[in-house]
């Protein structure tokens, strides 16, 4: 089971999974939080990784999980993709989970 931790990368030794939550009230985009989580897990700076857009359409990722025009948060949905040797899953509720290995 993965522990959810706001603003910190968490590790559950039983699963080798890491999670980070994004906050809709924050100025950071979902894609920025994905990069932060990958950096924390891998110990590599985003500049040392392939550009995120080689794995996923960054604009679409950010738009997919942004609040609707009424500022209502999206309640459901996930998107998973491989990036930098990790499996990344973004959840509509704000959770970004990074696990070892590609999909």
N, C-alpha and C positions, 0 to 999 in steps of 0.2 A: 504494500500500500504506500502511496506517495503522500508525504505530508505537504500541506499547502502553507506557504509562508509568504506574507506580503513583504516585498522589497528585499528579500533575501533568497538566495538559492538554498533549497533544502535537499538533503539527501536521505533516502531511506535505504539503509544498507542491504535490505532484502531484495530491492528491485533495481538498484543503480539508476533510479529516476530522480530527476531534479525538477523543481517547479518554481515559477515566479508568477506573481499576479500583476496585471496592469490595472490601473485605476483610470476610469473615464474622466475623472476630474483633473488628472495629470496632463501636462502638455506633451508627454512622450507618446509616440505612436506605438501601435502593436508591434510593428517591425523593429523598432528600437528596443523594445523589451525582449523580443526574440534574440537580438544580437547580444544584449546584456546577459541573458541566460546562457547562451552559447559561450560567451567569454568567460563567465564564472565557472562553467563546467569544464571547459577545455583549457583554461589558463592562457588562451591566445587572444590577442587583441583583434577586433573586427578588421583592422587593416591587414592582418596576417591571414585572413580567411578569404575564400572566394566571395565575390559580391553576392549578397542575399538574393538579388534579382536573377541569379543563375539557377536558383532552386524554386523560386516562387515569384509571381507577379506582385511586387511590393505594394504598388498602388491598390491593386485589387484586395490584397490582404488587409491593408489599413481600412479600406472602404467597407469590406465585408463585416468587420467587427465594430465599426464606429456606431454611435447611437443614431437612431432614426431621427428624422427631422424634428420630431416632437421631443427630442432629448431622452427618449425612452431607450433604455439599454436593451440590447438583444438578449433574449432569454435562452435561446437554444442554438445549437450548431457547433460544429468543430471543423477544423481543417488540419490535415496532417501532411507532412512532406519531409523528405530527407534533406539534410543540410550539414555539411562539414563533418560527415561521419556520424551524425546523430539523427535520431527520429524526433521531429518537433511536432507537437500537437497543440493547437491554439483553440481554446474553448470560448464560447460567447460570453461566459460568465466572468472572463478576465484571467483565467488560469492558462499559463503557458507551461507545458510539460516537455522536458527534454530527456530522452533515454539514449543509452549507448546503441550505436548501430543504425544503419539505414533501414528503411521500411522493407 
